[in-house]
């Protein structure tokens, strides 16, 4: 049994539902707050995710960072050394999806060009009548960035577990690759 720990940055534009998602993760889908105050700094939440078909788990230290541009620079200093990325956009806002490129640039600059595995999340899937971003477009962009793609509704508690599992599996895979590399280096 292996218990891993990973720092996961949760970023995206303001009002895309990052805090709603992080609270759904943390509360095991029992708490959807209808009223949120805008995140003005960073909020840390911890969630342990078991890796199916193993006895291993990944403890995710989820850093919910402010999305308002005026606050991002100050928050970036608190991101620390990242293991995973959860980039969130609003399916009803083409602009929030377009801004994902800007967020990726910020993360790459912060991580000095290192690839950080993770997920792209299209949130607010419950608002299908107002949808502006098609799944195929988001999926294609996510693949081009080396991210797994998920659509969720924090409000309706839909598909939130898939996001957590995707993050945990990505980190667990990195661990397995590093372990194999080390084993291959050892003599005999």
N, CA, C and O of each residue as an XYZ file, in Angstrom:
752
protein
N       0.850     -1.191      0.000
C       0.000      0.000      0.000
C       0.883      1.238      0.000
O       1.789      1.370      0.823
N       0.610      2.132     -0.924
C       1.358      3.371     -1.053
C       0.390      4.534     -0.895
O      -0.689      4.545     -1.488
N       0.786      5.506     -0.094
C      -0.017      6.725      0.039
C       0.838      7.870     -0.480
O       1.879      8.194      0.094
N       0.389      8.478     -1.568
C       1.112      9.571     -2.208
C       0.448     10.890     -1.851
O      -0.734     10.935     -1.510
N       1.223     11.958     -1.935
C       0.680     13.307     -1.713
C       1.022     14.182     -2.915
O       2.149     14.165     -3.411
N       0.037     14.943     -3.373
C       0.227     15.774     -4.553
C      -0.409     17.143     -4.346
O      -1.517     17.259     -3.823
N       0.317     18.175     -4.768
C      -0.226     19.538     -4.765
C      -0.930     19.780     -6.092
O      -0.313     19.722     -7.156
N      -2.215     20.049     -6.020
C      -3.033     20.237     -7.218
C      -3.544     21.671     -7.271
O      -4.263     22.122     -6.379
N      -3.169     22.371     -8.315
C      -3.617     23.750     -8.501
C      -4.949     23.761     -9.244
O      -5.082     23.155    -10.307
N      -5.926     24.450     -8.680
C      -7.246     24.616     -9.276
C      -7.348     26.065     -9.752
O      -7.456     26.987     -8.943
N      -7.312     26.257    -11.087
C      -7.337     27.608    -11.646
C      -8.353     27.723    -12.771
O      -8.858     26.726    -13.287
N      -8.631     28.945    -13.129
C      -9.554     29.290    -14.204
C     -10.105     30.672    -13.907
O      -9.850     31.244    -12.847
N     -10.856     31.194    -14.846
C     -11.435     32.530    -14.679
C     -12.335     32.605    -13.445
O     -12.784     31.586    -12.921
N     -12.583     33.826    -12.999
C     -13.510     34.058    -11.892
C     -14.908     33.580    -12.303
O     -15.304     33.725    -13.459
N     -15.631     33.024    -11.370
C     -17.042     32.631    -11.521
C     -17.283     31.436    -12.448
O     -18.390     31.268    -12.961
N     -16.249     30.598    -12.670
C     -16.461     29.400    -13.484
C     -16.889     28.203    -12.632
O     -17.285     27.167    -13.167
N     -16.807     28.347    -11.300
C     -17.242     27.288    -10.402
C     -16.117     26.508     -9.747
O     -16.321     25.375     -9.312
N     -14.933     27.102     -9.670
C     -13.792     26.421     -9.039
C     -14.068     26.115     -7.570
O     -13.861     24.987     -7.124
N     -14.527     27.097     -6.827
C     -14.788     26.881     -5.403
C     -15.933     25.908     -5.192
O     -15.891     25.092     -4.271
N     -16.950     25.982     -6.031
C     -18.059     25.034     -5.921
C     -17.548     23.607     -6.141
O     -17.924     22.690     -5.411
N     -16.697     23.426     -7.142
C     -16.122     22.098     -7.391
C     -15.267     21.640     -6.221
O     -15.391     20.501     -5.770
N     -14.399     22.517     -5.728
C     -13.501     22.109     -4.643
C     -14.297     21.749     -3.393
O     -13.925     20.820     -2.676
N     -15.373     22.460     -3.121
C     -16.199     22.132     -1.959
C     -16.964     20.829     -2.169
O     -17.198     20.088     -1.214
N     -17.353     20.543     -3.405
C     -17.992     19.259     -3.708
C     -16.986     18.127     -3.504
O     -17.328     17.087     -2.941
N     -15.746     18.327     -3.960
C     -14.699     17.321     -3.760
C     -14.526     17.045     -2.268
O     -14.541     15.899     -1.818
N     -14.365     18.116     -1.533
C     -14.025     18.017     -0.109
C     -15.160     17.414      0.721
O     -14.907     16.672      1.670
N     -16.399     17.729      0.370
C     -17.546     17.300      1.179
C     -18.154     15.979      0.721
O     -19.204     15.577      1.223
N     -17.510     15.300     -0.225
C     -18.068     14.053     -0.774
C     -19.467     14.270     -1.340
O     -20.357     13.444     -1.135
N     -19.659     15.357     -2.037
C     -20.907     15.693     -2.734
C     -22.072     15.959     -1.792
O     -23.226     15.746     -2.162
N     -21.789     16.417     -0.595
C     -22.883     16.704      0.338
C     -23.106     18.197      0.534
O     -24.070     18.600      1.184
N     -22.222     19.021     -0.024
C     -22.332     20.450      0.237
C     -22.204     21.259     -1.048
O     -21.107     21.417     -1.583
N     -23.317     21.764     -1.534
C     -23.276     22.732     -2.626
C     -23.813     24.031     -2.063
O     -25.010     24.171     -1.813
N     -22.913     24.978     -1.867
C     -23.346     26.271     -1.344
C     -23.964     27.067     -2.483
O     -23.406     27.147     -3.578
N     -25.101     27.641     -2.217
C     -25.754     28.439     -3.256
C     -25.161     29.830     -3.359
O     -25.243     30.469     -4.408
N     -24.570     30.297     -2.287
C     -23.967     31.630     -2.290
C     -22.479     31.517     -1.983
O     -22.079     30.971     -0.955
N     -21.688     32.031     -2.876
C     -20.230     32.018     -2.714
C     -19.708     33.429     -2.695
O     -20.199     34.302     -3.411
N     -18.710     33.646     -1.870
C     -17.947     34.885     -1.948
C     -16.783     34.602     -2.885
O     -16.219     33.508     -2.870
N     -16.427     35.577     -3.693
C     -15.326     35.381     -4.621
C     -14.047     35.086     -3.845
O     -13.739     35.753     -2.857
N     -13.305     34.075     -4.306
C     -12.027     33.740     -3.684
C     -11.055     34.875     -3.960
O     -10.837     35.250     -5.112
N     -10.470     35.423     -2.892
C      -9.562     36.562     -3.059
C      -8.114     36.184     -2.811
O      -7.223     37.027     -2.915
N      -7.876     34.938     -2.487
C      -6.516     34.459     -2.255
C      -6.448     33.023     -2.712
O      -6.826     32.696     -3.837
N      -5.967     32.173     -1.841
C      -5.993     30.740     -2.115
C      -6.641     30.041     -0.937
O      -6.521     30.477      0.208
N      -7.320     28.965     -1.231
C      -7.926     28.147     -0.199
C      -7.387     26.738     -0.385
O      -7.353     26.225     -1.504
N      -6.972     26.122      0.694
C      -6.421     24.776      0.638
C      -7.439     23.772      1.159
O      -7.972     23.919      2.259
N      -7.700     22.755      0.355
C      -8.575     21.653      0.749
C      -7.817     20.350      0.524
O      -7.012     20.250     -0.402
N      -8.068     19.366      1.356
C      -7.379     18.085      1.240
C      -8.409     16.990      0.993
O      -9.435     16.912      1.669
N      -8.111     16.148      0.008
C      -9.016     15.048     -0.336
C      -8.188     13.819     -0.678
O      -7.294     13.884     -1.521
N      -8.482     12.703     -0.029
C      -7.791     11.446     -0.289
C      -8.605     10.651     -1.318
O      -9.812     10.466     -1.163
N      -7.924     10.188     -2.365
C      -8.579      9.434     -3.431
C      -7.915      8.064     -3.542
O      -6.703      7.966     -3.732
N      -8.714      7.019     -3.422
C      -8.208      5.659     -3.587
C      -8.095      5.332     -5.069
O      -8.976      5.664     -5.862
N      -6.995      4.675     -5.432
C      -6.789      4.270     -6.815
C      -7.432      2.894     -6.990
O      -7.012      1.931     -6.348
N      -8.450      2.791     -7.857
C      -9.140      1.506     -8.046
C      -8.173      0.398     -8.462
O      -7.176      0.634     -9.145
N      -8.499     -0.803     -8.029
C      -7.746     -2.005     -8.364
C      -6.334     -2.016     -7.779
O      -5.490     -2.804     -8.204
N      -6.079     -1.140     -6.804
C      -4.817     -1.142     -6.069
C      -5.150     -0.880     -4.605
O      -6.302     -0.624     -4.254
N      -4.142     -0.945     -3.768
C      -4.321     -0.549     -2.370
C      -3.746      0.847     -2.145
O      -3.645      1.316     -1.011
N      -3.371      1.503     -3.243
C      -2.735      2.816     -3.176
C      -3.766      3.942     -3.115
O      -4.919      3.781     -3.517
N      -3.316      5.080     -2.602
C      -4.165      6.270     -2.575
C      -3.310      7.508     -2.818
O      -2.093      7.497     -2.632
N      -3.979      8.563     -3.235
C      -3.320      9.849     -3.446
C      -4.069     10.891     -2.626
O      -5.275     11.081     -2.783
N      -3.336     11.551     -1.762
C      -3.904     12.639     -0.980
C      -3.665     13.923     -1.765
O      -2.528     14.372     -1.916
N      -4.746     14.504     -2.260
C      -4.669     15.720     -3.065
C      -4.761     16.949     -2.166
O      -5.725     17.116     -1.419
N      -3.761     17.793     -2.246
C      -3.780     19.084     -1.578
C      -4.231     20.075     -2.650
O      -3.432     20.539     -3.463
N      -5.523     20.388     -2.636
C      -6.130     21.195     -3.690
C      -6.017     22.673     -3.328
O      -6.547     23.126     -2.314
N      -5.315     23.406     -4.181
C      -5.099     24.836     -3.977
C      -6.078     25.577     -4.888
O      -5.842     25.720     -6.088
N      -7.167     26.039     -4.305
C      -8.192     26.788     -5.033
C      -7.726     28.240     -5.085
O      -7.720     28.938     -4.071
N      -7.337     28.684     -6.281
C      -6.742     30.012     -6.438
C      -7.734     30.997     -7.060
O      -8.562     30.620     -7.890
N      -7.639     32.237     -6.654
C      -8.510     33.290     -7.182
C      -8.400     33.365     -8.699
O      -7.324     33.166     -9.262
N      -9.515     33.651     -9.351
C      -9.533     33.742    -10.806
C      -9.551     35.157    -11.335
O      -9.312     35.384    -12.521
N      -9.835     36.119    -10.457
C      -9.875     37.517    -10.895
C      -8.456     37.988    -11.184
O      -7.566     37.864    -10.343
N      -8.257     38.526    -12.376
C      -6.915     38.889    -12.848
C      -6.156     39.798    -11.884
O      -4.940     39.669    -11.743
N      -6.849     40.701    -11.230
C      -6.178     41.626    -10.313
C      -5.559     40.908     -9.119
O      -4.657     41.445     -8.476
N      -6.034     39.694     -8.813
C      -5.560     38.946     -7.646
C      -4.597     37.820     -7.991
O      -3.904     37.301     -7.116
N      -4.552     37.443     -9.262
C      -3.795     36.260     -9.668
C      -2.312     36.371     -9.356
O      -1.713     35.416     -8.861
N      -1.717     37.505     -9.634
C      -0.272     37.645     -9.427
C       0.112     37.425     -7.963
O       1.096     36.745     -7.673
N      -0.656     37.992     -7.053
C      -0.374     37.801     -5.626
C      -0.586     36.338     -5.229
O       0.181     35.793     -4.436
N      -1.608     35.713     -5.769
C      -1.901     34.315     -5.447
C      -0.834     33.378     -5.985
O      -0.520     32.362     -5.365
N      -0.280     33.718     -7.131
C       0.711     32.860     -7.768
C       1.903     32.591     -6.855
O       2.515     31.526     -6.932
N       2.225     33.525     -6.014
C       3.327     33.356     -5.070
C       3.028     32.244     -4.058
O       3.949     31.682     -3.465
N       1.761     31.930     -3.864
C       1.356     30.910     -2.896
C       1.133     29.537     -3.531
O       0.822     28.582     -2.819
N       1.284     29.415     -4.846
C       1.051     28.136     -5.510
C       2.068     27.082     -5.107
O       1.734     25.905     -4.977
N       3.300     27.502     -4.910
C       4.348     26.552     -4.535
C       4.720     25.631     -5.686
O       4.446     25.925     -6.850
N       5.348     24.517     -5.344
C       5.767     23.532     -6.338
C       4.588     22.608     -6.628
O       4.094     21.919     -5.735
N       4.148     22.600     -7.870
C       2.920     21.892     -8.236
C       3.174     20.488     -8.762
O       4.194     20.219     -9.396
N       2.230     19.604     -8.488
C       2.273     18.230     -8.993
C       1.220     18.018    -10.079
O       1.439     17.265    -11.028
N       0.071     18.689     -9.932
C      -1.074     18.480    -10.819
C      -1.786     19.794    -11.100
O      -1.657     20.767    -10.357
N      -2.542     19.794    -12.198
C      -3.311     20.968    -12.586
C      -4.755     20.580    -12.846
O      -5.035     19.583    -13.512
N      -5.669     21.380    -12.313
C      -7.091     21.252    -12.618
C      -7.531     22.613    -13.153
O      -7.743     23.550    -12.384
N      -7.667     22.714    -14.470
C      -8.026     23.960    -15.143
C      -9.518     23.921    -15.457
O      -9.996     23.014    -16.140
N     -10.245     24.911    -14.952
C     -11.713     24.911    -15.050
C     -12.197     26.074    -15.900
O     -11.700     27.195    -15.792
N     -13.183     25.781    -16.754
C     -13.865     26.843    -17.504
C     -15.364     26.599    -17.423
O     -15.812     25.523    -17.027
N     -16.124     27.604    -17.801
C     -17.588     27.560    -17.769
C     -18.091     27.203    -19.168
O     -17.819     27.920    -20.131
N     -18.821     26.097    -19.274
C     -19.339     25.659    -20.573
C     -20.273     26.680    -21.219
O     -20.520     26.616    -22.423
N     -20.793     27.619    -20.431
C     -21.696     28.636    -20.975
C     -20.958     29.926    -21.323
O     -21.589     30.936    -21.634
N     -19.633     29.898    -21.271
C     -18.837     31.094    -21.548
C     -17.664     30.771    -22.470
O     -16.656     30.217    -22.034
N     -17.803     31.120    -23.732
C     -16.731     30.922    -24.710
C     -15.455     31.642    -24.262
O     -14.348     31.150    -24.480
N     -15.621     32.813    -23.635
C     -14.455     33.584    -23.195
C     -13.667     32.847    -22.111
O     -12.437     32.858    -22.133
N     -14.350     32.212    -21.173
C     -13.638     31.485    -20.120
C     -12.852     30.313    -20.707
O     -11.793     29.954    -20.191
N     -13.370     29.715    -21.788
C     -12.631     28.641    -22.468
C     -11.431     29.220    -23.210
O     -10.335     28.663    -23.142
N     -11.622     30.320    -23.911
C     -10.517     30.960    -24.641
C      -9.393     31.350    -23.683
O      -8.217     31.274    -24.039
N      -9.750     31.763    -22.484
C      -8.746     32.181    -21.499
C      -7.947     31.011    -20.918
O      -6.965     31.236    -20.209
N      -8.344     29.784    -21.201
C      -7.591     28.618    -20.715
C      -6.155     28.644    -21.246
O      -5.232     28.206    -20.559
N      -5.967     29.151    -22.455
C      -4.598     29.268    -23.012
C      -3.754     30.180    -22.142
O      -2.591     29.884    -21.867
N      -4.333     31.285    -21.710
C      -3.630     32.226    -20.822
C      -3.266     31.537    -19.508
O      -2.157     31.707    -19.001
N      -4.197     30.762    -18.961
C      -3.926     30.057    -17.705
C      -2.803     29.045    -17.875
O      -1.953     28.902    -16.996
N      -2.799     28.345    -19.004
C      -1.729     27.372    -19.255
C      -0.374     28.078    -19.345
O       0.624     27.584    -18.820
N      -0.344     29.221    -20.003
C       0.902     29.995    -20.094
C       1.392     30.380    -18.703
O       2.583     30.272    -18.413
N       0.489     30.824    -17.850
C       0.851     31.199    -16.472
C       1.425     30.024    -15.703
O       2.442     30.147    -15.020
N       0.758     28.880    -15.823
C       1.196     27.680    -15.110
C       2.565     27.233    -15.636
O       3.450     26.891    -14.852
N       2.736     27.236    -16.965
C       4.033     26.853    -17.543
C       5.142     27.794    -17.078
O       6.248     27.347    -16.775
N       4.855     29.079    -17.021
C       5.853     30.048    -16.552
C       6.187     29.791    -15.080
O       7.350     29.835    -14.681
N       5.163     29.525    -14.290
C       5.375     29.262    -12.863
C       6.191     27.983    -12.657
O       7.034     27.912    -11.763
N       5.932     26.986    -13.488
C       6.604     25.680    -13.354
C       7.854     25.591    -14.224
O       8.412     24.513    -14.423
N       8.277     26.728    -14.731
C       9.491     26.840    -15.539
C       9.483     25.878    -16.726
O      10.484     25.226    -17.020
N       8.335     25.803    -17.401
C       8.221     25.024    -18.620
C       7.983     23.539    -18.431
O       7.747     22.834    -19.411
N       8.037     23.040    -17.206
C       7.789     21.616    -16.977
C       6.328     21.288    -17.269
O       5.428     22.078    -16.981
N       6.113     20.119    -17.842
C       4.730     19.688    -18.083
C       4.129     19.203    -16.768
O       4.689     18.337    -16.096
N       2.998     19.766    -16.419
C       2.270     19.354    -15.222
C       1.032     18.603    -15.699
O       0.191     19.179    -16.389
N       0.908     17.320    -15.338
C      -0.273     16.574    -15.773
C      -1.532     17.081    -15.078
O      -1.466     17.737    -14.039
N      -2.662     16.767    -15.664
C      -3.890     17.186    -15.017
C      -5.103     17.049    -15.895
O      -5.135     16.255    -16.835
N      -6.113     17.850    -15.564
C      -7.403     17.775    -16.241
C      -7.901     19.173    -16.631
O      -7.602     20.175    -15.982
N      -8.664     19.188    -17.706
C      -9.431     20.362    -18.108
C     -10.872     20.034    -17.773
O     -11.374     18.976    -18.152
N     -11.544     20.934    -17.062
C     -12.918     20.692    -16.625
C     -13.849     21.756    -17.188
O     -13.676     22.950    -16.942
N     -14.832     21.301    -17.943
C     -15.912     22.172    -18.387
C     -17.025     22.063    -17.358
O     -17.696     21.034    -17.278
N     -17.226     23.105    -16.577
C     -18.216     23.077    -15.495
C     -19.538     23.695    -15.965
O     -19.592     24.383    -16.985
N     -20.581     23.438    -15.210
C     -21.935     23.947    -15.436
C     -22.641     23.225    -16.580
O     -23.369     23.840    -17.359
N     -22.418     21.910    -16.674
C     -23.066     21.120    -17.720
C     -24.589     21.072    -17.547
O     -25.310     20.711    -18.477
N     -25.071     21.433    -16.365
C     -26.523     21.476    -16.128
C     -27.203     22.605    -16.898
O     -28.425     22.601    -17.047
N     -26.433     23.561    -17.384
C     -26.987     24.699    -18.122
C     -26.870     24.464    -19.631
O     -26.391     25.334    -20.358
N     -27.302     23.310    -20.096
C     -27.105     22.902    -21.492
C     -27.748     23.855    -22.507
O     -27.241     23.993    -23.621
N     -28.833     24.501    -22.149
C     -29.491     25.432    -23.076
C     -28.638     26.673    -23.337
O     -28.819     27.350    -24.349
N     -27.711     26.972    -22.430
C     -26.856     28.158    -22.575
C     -25.432     27.808    -23.012
O     -24.552     28.669    -23.022
N     -25.215     26.563    -23.366
C     -23.885     26.074    -23.704
C     -23.288     26.840    -24.887
O     -23.951     27.049    -25.902
N     -22.014     27.257    -24.738
C     -21.295     27.953    -25.805
C     -20.064     27.182    -26.279
O     -19.531     27.473    -27.350
N     -19.606     26.203    -25.497
C     -18.387     25.459    -25.837
C     -18.756     23.998    -26.073
O     -19.278     23.326    -25.184
N     -18.480     23.522    -27.273
C     -18.791     22.137    -27.621
C     -17.744     21.184    -27.048
O     -16.559     21.512    -26.983
N     -18.192     20.014    -26.638
C     -17.317     19.015    -26.020
C     -16.155     18.649    -26.939
O     -15.026     18.501    -26.470
N     -16.409     18.502    -28.226
C     -15.348     18.089    -29.157
C     -14.230     19.130    -29.235
O     -13.056     18.773    -29.337
N     -14.588     20.403    -29.188
C     -13.592     21.483    -29.236
C     -12.751     21.478    -27.965
O     -11.526     21.582    -28.025
N     -13.411     21.357    -26.816
C     -12.703     21.333    -25.535
C     -11.823     20.090    -25.432
O     -10.693     20.161    -24.947
N     -12.342     18.954    -25.888
C     -11.586     17.697    -25.862
C     -10.309     17.814    -26.701
O      -9.232     17.403    -26.269
N     -10.444     18.368    -27.880
C      -9.292     18.532    -28.776
C      -8.238     19.446    -28.155
O      -7.046     19.146    -28.210
N      -8.675     20.559    -27.564
C      -7.723     21.477    -26.937
C      -7.047     20.809    -25.741
O      -5.838     20.948    -25.558
N      -7.811     20.089    -24.931
C      -7.251     19.399    -23.771
C      -6.166     18.419    -24.215
O      -5.087     18.379    -23.623
N      -6.443     17.634    -25.246
C      -5.454     16.674    -25.742
C      -4.195     17.383    -26.222
O      -3.085     16.898    -26.002
N      -4.360     18.526    -26.873
C      -3.191     19.269    -27.369
C      -2.315     19.771    -26.216
O      -1.129     20.042    -26.404
N      -2.904     19.892    -25.029
C      -2.177     20.365    -23.852
C      -1.739     19.220    -22.939
O      -1.122     19.451    -21.899
N      -2.056     18.003    -23.326
C      -1.711     16.839    -22.502
C      -2.596     16.695    -21.277
O      -2.173     16.141    -20.262
N      -3.824     17.191    -21.369
C      -4.770     17.121    -20.256
C      -5.908     16.159    -20.578
O      -6.263     15.964    -21.740
N      -6.464     15.571    -19.545
C      -7.662     14.745    -19.669
C      -8.857     15.707    -19.601
O      -8.794     16.711    -18.892
N      -9.937     15.415    -20.324
C     -11.087     16.321    -20.334
C     -12.296     15.706    -19.637
O     -12.612     14.530    -19.822
N     -12.967     16.534    -18.828
C     -14.199     16.130    -18.138
C     -15.206     17.275    -18.174
O     -14.832     18.448    -18.173
N     -16.471     16.921    -18.207
C     -17.535     17.910    -18.041
C     -18.257     17.591    -16.747
O     -18.544     16.431    -16.452
N     -18.549     18.635    -15.974
C     -19.179     18.449    -14.671
C     -20.290     19.467    -14.447
O     -20.427     20.465    -15.155
N     -21.069     19.157    -13.425
C     -21.996     20.128    -12.860
C     -21.821     20.020    -11.355
O     -22.286     19.062    -10.738
N     -21.156     20.996    -10.768
C     -20.997     20.992     -9.311
C     -22.376     21.110     -8.651
O     -22.635     20.495     -7.617
N     -23.238     21.896     -9.252
C     -24.574     22.112     -8.686
C     -25.376     20.808     -8.626
O     -26.036     20.523     -7.627
N     -25.312     20.026     -9.700
C     -26.070     18.776     -9.769
C     -25.239     17.568     -9.313
O     -25.708     16.431     -9.357
N     -24.003     17.828     -8.876
C     -23.098     16.771     -8.395
C     -22.835     15.723     -9.471
O     -22.753     14.532     -9.171
N     -22.703     16.153    -10.701
C     -22.483     15.239    -11.824
C     -21.018     15.192    -12.214
O     -20.404     16.226    -12.480
N     -20.459     13.990    -12.247
C     -19.126     13.700    -12.780
C     -17.969     14.307    -11.980
O     -16.846     14.365    -12.480
N     -18.218     14.753    -10.766
C     -17.145     15.339     -9.954
C     -16.109     14.293     -9.553
O     -14.918     14.594     -9.478
N     -16.559     13.064     -9.294
C     -15.629     11.995     -8.918
C     -14.653     11.680    -10.041
O     -13.493     11.362     -9.780
N     -15.105     11.764    -11.278
C     -14.241     11.459    -12.421
C     -13.062     12.425    -12.475
O     -11.956     12.035    -12.849
N     -13.291     13.673    -12.106
C     -12.220     14.676    -12.092
C     -11.177     14.296    -11.047
O      -9.980     14.268    -11.335
N     -11.634     14.007     -9.843
C     -10.713     13.620     -8.765
C      -9.942     12.363     -9.125
O      -8.731     12.291     -8.913
N     -10.632     11.382     -9.663
C      -9.981     10.137    -10.030
C      -8.972     10.359    -11.159
O      -7.892      9.768    -11.154
N      -9.322     11.205    -12.118
C      -8.398     11.525    -13.207
C      -7.117     12.158    -12.685
O      -6.021     11.822    -13.132
N      -7.263     13.077    -11.736
C      -6.093     13.723    -11.129
C      -5.250     12.709    -10.359
O      -4.031     12.657    -10.518
N      -5.899     11.916     -9.533
C      -5.180     10.933     -8.718
C      -4.480      9.901     -9.593
O      -3.337      9.532     -9.322
N      -5.150      9.436    -10.634
C      -4.527      8.457    -11.531
C      -3.331      9.059    -12.273
O      -2.319      8.386    -12.467
N      -3.441     10.305    -12.681
C      -2.317     10.951    -13.373
C      -1.092     10.988    -12.471
O       0.019     10.706    -12.919
N      -1.286     11.332    -11.212
C      -0.150     11.396    -10.286
C       0.371      9.995     -9.959
O       1.580      9.786     -9.867
N      -0.530      9.051     -9.785
C      -0.141      7.676     -9.506
C       0.674      7.110    -10.678
O       1.650      6.392    -10.460
N       0.285      7.423    -11.903
C       1.026      6.972    -13.088
C       2.443      7.542    -13.096
O       3.399      6.842    -13.429
N       2.567      8.808    -12.730
C       3.909      9.407    -12.636
C       4.761      8.665    -11.613
O       5.935      8.383    -11.855
N       4.168      8.357    -10.489
C       4.871      7.614     -9.448
C       5.331      6.261     -9.978
O       6.479      5.866     -9.778
N       4.428      5.555    -10.656
C       4.761      4.236    -11.192
C       5.903      4.330    -12.210
O       6.807      3.494    -12.207
N       5.862      5.346    -13.082
C       6.925      5.535    -14.078
C       8.267      5.788    -13.395
O       9.280      5.209    -13.786
N       8.280      6.643    -12.387
C       9.520      6.940    -11.661
C      10.042      5.696    -10.949
O      11.245      5.436    -10.935
N       9.146      4.948    -10.370
C       9.536      3.725     -9.671
C      10.173      2.720    -10.629
O      11.195      2.110    -10.315
N       9.562      2.556    -11.794
C      10.110      1.640    -12.797
C      11.473      2.108    -13.288
O      12.379      1.298    -13.479
N      11.618      3.411    -13.491
C      12.903      3.956    -13.932
C      13.985      3.660    -12.903
O      15.086      3.241    -13.260
N      13.682      3.873    -11.650
C      14.649      3.620    -10.577
C      14.988      2.135    -10.503
O      16.152      1.768    -10.339
N      13.983      1.291    -10.623
C      14.227     -0.164    -10.589
C      15.101     -0.602    -11.753
O      15.936     -1.493    -11.598
N      14.920      0.015    -12.919
C      15.722     -0.331    -14.086
C      17.168      0.139    -13.955
O      18.059     -0.414    -14.600
N      17.407      1.146    -13.133
C      18.762      1.667    -12.914
C      19.563      0.826    -11.943
O      20.793      0.796    -12.000
N      18.865      0.146    -11.052
C      19.576     -0.612    -10.013
C      20.213     -1.866    -10.611
O      19.607     -2.537    -11.447
N      21.458     -2.184    -10.173
C      22.153     -3.354    -10.720
C      21.505     -4.651    -10.261
O      20.954     -4.745     -9.164
N      21.592     -5.660    -11.147
C      21.180     -7.015    -10.824
C      19.729     -7.203    -10.831
O      19.248     -8.307    -10.574
